[in-house]
Amino acid sequence: MGKNLSPLGQLNIRKSVLGLTIGAGAVYLLYKAIKTGMKCQQPLSTSSPTCIARLAIERERHGGDSGELRRLLNSLENRHDEYTKGMILHNITRCVYLLEAEASACTPDDIMLVGSMLDDKDNSVKIQALNTLKAFSGIRKFRLKIQEHFIKVLELIATIWDSELHIAGLRLLNNLPLPDFVHPQLRRVMPALMEILQSDYHLAQVQAIRLLSRLAQKNDLLYDILNCQVHTNFLNLFQVKQPGSLLFEVLVFAERLSEGRNTPHYRAVKWHYNEQSLHEALFGEKSRLADRLLALVIHPEEEVQIQACKVIVSLQCPQDVRGRSSSCITGHPCFNSGE
């Protein structure tokens, strides 16, 4: 039939068919959009971040309690598979951040319930539990209760080699005070923290160095850090090619170590370090730290430049030990006292 039509007629038929096809597609897309919209009008689902955000907005608007966080916590007490537990914890975390009043109304028992998930056999559940505890740690009244899990978190970090778990666990610890009762356990996990610092996972490295920097300010832990064994290429962490955020944290760590070892309290004891120790890598006679610092003084990022200069200043030795070559880095003009 189409053969008897003129070219213009055939063209009109093709346009009509194309129009019907496009029209059918548009109708289908419209149907999907309406269906999605109808779903959003249904009771809010805990698996929908958008719906949880709506809860927060409605709560702020009406000053009421959505009850969503309490429902999730109650649900966590039931038996679930690992995936479901992980999703519940994930949504509890969202609610803690979004529903501030409801989160503040939680109890220490709720913290213990979340903390019990750290014993789950599945690492993904452990990670979600760590994230939830981190969210709750932003509420001051829960910090003391969360501190009860400090040693457990250190144990997980030291015994499970999982970068996501390291990040989640270290972020939590860095958001908590460092109680004295965990110092013995911190000594035991020091090698693990140093290994994480020397790994290739940037986010985990940053969190590990932040914790180590805090520990370096504890007099009773300083020697343990300085005598901790490191790789022969440890100073690669000070290379210009490293991410600026990591470089900055590594330089802060070096400054705190340098200041700590030069205090009268620390210098009053004659310490002995092993040949592969952090002390020898940074402050030993064969250390190349001076060269790395000089290269960082002209780093593109200003905060890295400034922090490199601070480390250089901190390396200036006290007057009474300046003559000891083993205690000062004096081989480079940058570290001469006159400059």
Secondary structure, 3 states (H helix, E strand, C coil): CHHHCCHHHHHHHHHHHHHHHHHHHHHHHHHHHHHHHHHHHCCCCCCCHHHHHHHHHHHHHHCCCCCHHHHHHHHHCCCCCHHHHHHHHHHHHHHHHHCHHHHHCCCHHHHHHHHHHHHCCCHHHHHHHHHHHHHHCCCHHHHHHHHCCHHHHHHHHHHCCCHHHHHHHHHHHCCCCCCHHHHHHHHHHHHHHHHHHCCCCHHHHHHHHHHHHHHCCCHHHHHHHHCCECCCCHHHHHCCCCCHHHHHHHHHHHHHHHHHHCCHHHHCCCCCCCCCEHHHHHHCCCCCHHHHHHHHCCCCCHHHHHHHHHHHHHCCCCHHHCCCCCCCCCCCHHHCCCC
